[in-house]
Amino acid sequence: MKNKLLFFGIVLAMLMSWSCNKDDDPEFIASKLEHIEFTSKALQNNAAGNATLRDMTVYLPEGYDPVSSVRYPVLYLLHGLPFSDSAYISSSLWDEWSDPNGLFQTYPDFPLGGFRAWMDELIRQGEVEPMIIAMPDAKSLPYGFCMYTNSALNGNFEDFIADDVVGFMDANYRTIANRDGRAVIGHSQGGYGAIKLGMKRSDKFGTVAAHSAPLFLGAFQANFPAIIAENPDGLTGPDPTKFLTSSIYAFSAAWSPNLNNPPFMVDLPFEYPSGQIIESVWMRWLEHDPATMLQTYLTEFRSLNGIYFDAGLNDVFQFHLLADAFHQILDANGVNHTYENYEGDHFDQAFARLAESLKFCSNTMDN
């Protein structure tokens, strides 16, 4: 009888241990999403009046202990639309952008459990190693897009990411504080920023990845007639009902600002209504074109541990064609990289594609 009782006791203990949720374990540290504020030095005294107090959302993986000796790689996730550090966190932010009859007809594929649970599962399944993810707010007055570029109008958004955000993370979290422990990923505007930072700030980032990004600015000239057509009564500035028109002012604020040209403080790259290219302005734009920048930063870009980018074959802006061109330029210059196309539009596969780039970055970062 005692042996039977002992046997049943052991079985019961095993069953209880299997059914016990690890959240009940006092030693278990759950993952977190922290919403913080910090002050940017790079954005001080900008002409547009962009705030220097910036928001950031930080994902901390299960087991992260601020007083332990364990350090983690950091992935910097740069948003495009909507202009918020919560772009990957809150689906409601997309309500004003997604319209079945509008330019963006679908929402991103937000996971049902939310970003934190989604990341937890990727790590539990061994798809990615435990990592910290920093999602900074880079919205910019007056036009929304900052293009992660240093601008006399918007402020120094490139330095904001590479110096302020990275410096804050290294000072306040248990990070692997070198380029091999850092990756930068972005979508759309953010993807452009990731590639640009990979070229110009390869001292800070070892791996870069981009989704649905404008990587060959020469193709933008094809949009200029459409912008003129949107404005038959003259170009009078950004208009929330005219996405292409508003975008041209935003890109100009980043790449051809002119504080002596009120009221919009930018130089547009074409004349109205003829559409003729203004070469002096266009040359300023090309200084920020990834395809052109490669000639200056080829050695730095080649030095990266990994380069990944992709684009949907149904992208409303046809950015897959721009990505194709950039892919061919990288091949011609002997730059090792991974490029993929997929069935999808500009936004609808955002999380599915992010999972792919997270895996890529996890394999190339120090862990």
C-alpha positions in Angstrom: 0.0 0.0 0.0 2.8 2.4 0.9 4.4 1.7 -2.5 1.2 2.4 -4.3 0.6 5.7 -2.4 4.2 6.7 -3.2 3.7 5.9 -6.9 0.4 7.9 -7.0 2.1 10.8 -5.1 4.9 11.0 -7.7 2.4 10.9 -10.6 0.3 13.6 -9.0 3.4 15.8 -8.4 4.4 15.4 -12.0 1.0 16.3 -13.3 0.9 19.4 -11.1 4.3 20.5 -12.3 3.3 20.0 -15.9 0.1 22.0 -15.5 1.7 24.8 -13.5 1.9 28.0 -15.5 5.4 29.4 -15.4 3.9 32.8 -14.6 3.2 31.4 -11.2 6.9 30.7 -10.7 8.3 33.5 -8.4 11.6 33.2 -10.3 9.9 33.8 -13.7 10.2 37.3 -15.3 7.6 38.0 -17.9 8.2 40.0 -21.0 7.3 43.7 -21.0 6.3 46.6 -23.2 7.6 49.8 -21.6 6.5 53.2 -22.8 9.0 55.8 -22.0 10.0 59.4 -22.7 13.5 60.8 -23.2 15.0 64.0 -24.4 16.8 64.2 -27.8 19.9 66.4 -28.2 19.9 65.9 -31.9 16.5 67.6 -32.4 17.2 70.6 -30.3 16.6 74.0 -31.9 15.1 72.6 -35.1 13.3 75.2 -37.3 10.1 73.2 -37.6 9.5 73.1 -33.8 9.7 69.3 -33.5 9.5 68.2 -29.9 12.8 67.2 -28.3 10.9 65.1 -25.7 10.3 61.9 -27.6 8.2 58.7 -26.9 9.6 55.2 -27.3 8.2 51.8 -26.8 10.6 49.1 -25.7 10.0 45.3 -25.7 11.9 43.4 -23.1 12.0 39.6 -23.5 11.0 37.0 -20.9 13.7 36.7 -18.3 15.1 40.2 -18.8 16.5 41.2 -15.4 17.9 44.7 -15.1 20.3 43.6 -12.3 21.6 40.5 -13.9 24.8 40.1 -15.9 23.1 38.9 -19.0 23.1 41.4 -22.0 20.9 41.3 -25.0 21.1 42.4 -28.7 18.9 45.3 -29.6 16.8 45.7 -32.7 15.8 49.2 -33.6 12.4 49.1 -35.3 11.6 52.3 -37.4 8.1 53.1 -38.3 6.6 54.7 -41.4 2.8 55.3 -41.3 1.3 55.9 -38.9 3.8 58.3 -37.3 4.1 56.8 -33.9 6.2 54.5 -31.8 3.0 52.4 -31.4 2.7 51.7 -35.1 3.4 48.0 -34.5 1.5 48.0 -31.2 -1.9 49.6 -31.8 -4.1 48.6 -34.8 -6.5 51.5 -34.1 -3.8 53.9 -35.2 -4.3 52.6 -38.7 -8.0 53.5 -38.8 -7.4 56.9 -40.5 -5.1 55.4 -43.1 -6.9 52.1 -44.1 -10.0 52.6 -46.3 -11.4 49.9 -48.7 -12.0 52.6 -51.2 -8.8 54.6 -50.6 -5.1 54.4 -51.3 -4.4 51.9 -48.5 -7.1 49.4 -48.6 -5.9 46.9 -46.0 -4.7 46.9 -42.4 -1.4 45.3 -41.5 -1.7 41.7 -40.3 -1.7 42.4 -36.6 -1.4 39.3 -34.5 -4.4 38.5 -32.3 -2.4 38.4 -29.1 -0.6 41.7 -29.7 3.0 42.5 -30.3 4.4 41.3 -27.0 2.7 37.9 -27.2 3.8 37.6 -30.8 7.4 38.3 -30.0 7.3 36.0 -27.0 6.1 33.1 -29.2 8.8 33.7 -31.9 11.4 33.4 -29.1 9.8 30.4 -27.5 9.7 28.6 -30.8 13.3 29.3 -31.3 12.7 31.4 -34.4 14.7 34.3 -32.9 17.0 34.6 -30.0 15.9 36.7 -27.0 16.3 40.4 -27.9 15.3 43.9 -26.9 13.3 45.9 -29.5 13.3 49.7 -29.4 10.6 51.5 -31.3 11.2 55.2 -31.2 8.7 57.9 -32.2 10.1 59.8 -35.2 7.1 61.8 -36.4 8.0 65.2 -37.7 6.3 68.5 -38.0 5.0 69.9 -40.3 4.7 67.0 -42.8 4.8 63.8 -40.8 7.6 62.0 -42.6 11.2 62.7 -41.4 12.8 60.1 -43.7 15.3 59.6 -40.8 17.4 62.3 -42.4 19.3 65.3 -40.9 17.4 68.3 -42.1 17.8 72.1 -41.6 14.0 72.2 -41.3 12.9 69.1 -39.5 15.9 68.5 -37.3 18.6 65.8 -37.2 16.5 62.6 -37.3 19.4 60.5 -38.5 21.4 61.5 -35.5 18.3 61.1 -33.3 18.3 57.4 -34.1 22.0 56.6 -34.3 23.1 58.8 -31.3 20.2 59.7 -29.1 18.2 56.5 -29.2 21.1 54.1 -29.3 22.9 56.1 -26.5 19.7 56.0 -24.3 19.3 52.3 -24.8 22.9 51.5 -23.9 22.8 53.7 -20.9 19.5 52.4 -19.5 19.2 48.7 -20.5 21.4 45.7 -20.5 22.4 45.8 -24.1 25.3 44.4 -26.2 26.7 47.8 -26.8 28.5 47.5 -30.1 27.4 47.4 -33.7 27.5 43.5 -33.8 24.8 43.5 -31.1 22.6 46.0 -33.0 20.3 45.8 -36.0 17.9 48.3 -37.5 14.7 47.3 -39.4 12.1 49.6 -40.9 9.0 49.6 -43.0 8.4 52.0 -45.9 9.9 55.3 -44.7 11.5 53.3 -41.9 13.0 50.8 -44.4 14.6 53.7 -46.3 16.0 54.9 -42.9 17.4 51.5 -42.0 19.3 51.2 -45.3 20.5 54.8 -45.0 21.7 54.2 -41.5 23.4 51.1 -42.6 25.4 53.1 -45.1 26.2 56.2 -43.1 26.3 54.7 -39.6 27.8 51.3 -40.0 29.8 52.1 -36.8 26.6 51.8 -34.9 24.6 49.1 -36.7 25.8 45.7 -37.9 22.7 44.4 -39.6 20.0 46.2 -41.6 16.6 45.2 -43.0 13.9 47.0 -45.0 10.4 46.3 -46.0 8.5 48.1 -48.8 11.0 50.9 -48.9 11.8 53.6 -51.5 15.4 52.5 -52.4 15.8 54.1 -55.8 14.7 57.7 -55.9 15.1 58.1 -59.7 11.8 56.4 -60.1 10.1 59.2 -58.1 10.1 61.4 -61.2 7.4 59.3 -62.6 5.1 60.6 -59.9 5.5 64.3 -60.6 2.9 64.5 -63.4 0.4 62.8 -61.0 1.1 65.4 -58.4 0.5 68.2 -60.9 -2.7 66.5 -61.9 -3.8 66.4 -58.2 -3.5 70.2 -58.1 -5.1 71.7 -61.3 -5.5 75.1 -59.5 -1.9 75.4 -58.4 0.4 73.9 -55.7 -0.8 75.4 -52.4 1.0 73.1 -50.0 0.2 69.7 -48.3 -3.3 68.5 -48.4 -4.5 65.5 -46.3 -6.8 64.4 -49.2 -3.8 64.3 -51.6 -1.2 61.8 -50.4 1.2 62.2 -53.2 1.2 66.0 -52.9 1.7 65.9 -49.1 4.5 63.4 -49.6 6.4 65.6 -52.0 6.5 68.4 -49.4 7.6 65.9 -46.8 10.4 64.5 -48.9 11.5 68.0 -49.8 11.5 68.9 -46.1 14.0 66.1 -45.5 16.1 66.3 -48.7 15.8 69.9 -50.0 14.7 72.2 -47.1 15.0 75.9 -47.7 14.4 78.1 -44.7 14.4 81.2 -46.9 11.5 79.9 -49.0 8.3 80.6 -47.0 5.6 79.5 -46.3 6.5 75.8 -46.7 10.3 76.2 -46.3 11.2 73.6 -49.0 12.4 73.6 -52.6 10.3 71.2 -54.7 12.3 69.2 -57.4 10.1 70.2 -60.3 8.5 73.3 -61.8 4.7 73.8 -61.7 2.8 73.4 -64.0 5.4 72.2 -66.6 6.8 69.4 -64.5 10.3 70.2 -65.7 13.0 68.9 -63.3 14.9 71.5 -61.4 18.3 70.1 -61.7 19.9 71.9 -58.7 17.2 70.6 -56.4 17.2 67.1 -57.9 20.9 66.9 -57.3 20.2 67.6 -53.6 17.7 64.7 -53.6 20.2 62.4 -55.2 22.5 62.9 -52.2 19.9 61.0 -50.2 19.2 58.3 -52.8 20.4 54.9 -51.6 21.5 53.9 -55.1 23.6 57.1 -55.4 24.8 57.0 -51.8 26.2 53.5 -52.4 29.1 54.9 -54.4 30.2 57.0 -51.4 29.5 54.4 -48.7 30.2 51.2 -50.6 32.9 50.1 -48.2 30.8 50.8 -45.2 27.8 48.9 -46.6 29.9 45.9 -47.6 31.2 45.8 -44.0 27.7 45.0 -42.5 27.1 41.5 -41.1 23.8 41.3 -43.0 21.5 43.2 -45.4 17.9 42.1 -46.0 15.1 43.8 -47.9 11.8 42.8 -49.5 8.8 44.2 -51.2 5.3 43.1 -52.1 4.5 42.5 -55.8 1.2 44.4 -55.4 2.7 47.5 -53.7 0.5 50.5 -54.4 3.6 52.6 -55.0 5.3 49.9 -57.0 8.2 50.0 -54.6 9.0 46.4 -55.6 10.3 47.9 -58.8 12.6 50.3 -56.9 13.7 47.4 -54.7 14.5 45.3 -57.9 16.6 48.2 -59.2 18.5 48.5 -55.8 19.0 44.7 -55.8 20.6 44.8 -59.2 22.8 47.7 -58.2 24.0 45.8 -55.1 24.7 42.7 -57.2 26.7 44.8 -59.7 28.8 46.2 -56.9 29.4 42.9 -55.2 27.4 43.7 -52.0 26.2 40.5 -50.3 22.5 40.8 -49.4 19.2 38.9 -49.3 16.3 40.2 -51.4 12.8 38.7 -51.5 9.4 39.4 -53.2 6.1 38.2 -51.9 2.4 38.3 -52.8 1.1 41.3 -50.9 0.7 45.1 -50.9 2.4 47.9 -49.1 1.1 47.1 -45.6 -0.9 43.8 -45.5 2.0 41.5 -44.7 3.8 43.7 -42.3 4.1 41.2 -39.4 4.6 38.2 -41.6 7.5 40.0 -43.3 8.8 41.4 -40.0 9.0 37.8 -38.7 11.3 37.0 -41.6 13.6 40.0 -41.1 13.7 39.3 -37.3 15.0 35.8 -38.0 17.5 37.2 -40.4 18.8 39.7 -37.9 18.8 37.2 -35.1 21.2 35.0 -37.1 23.6 37.9 -37.8 23.6 39.7 -34.5 25.7 38.8 -31.4 23.5 37.0 -28.9 
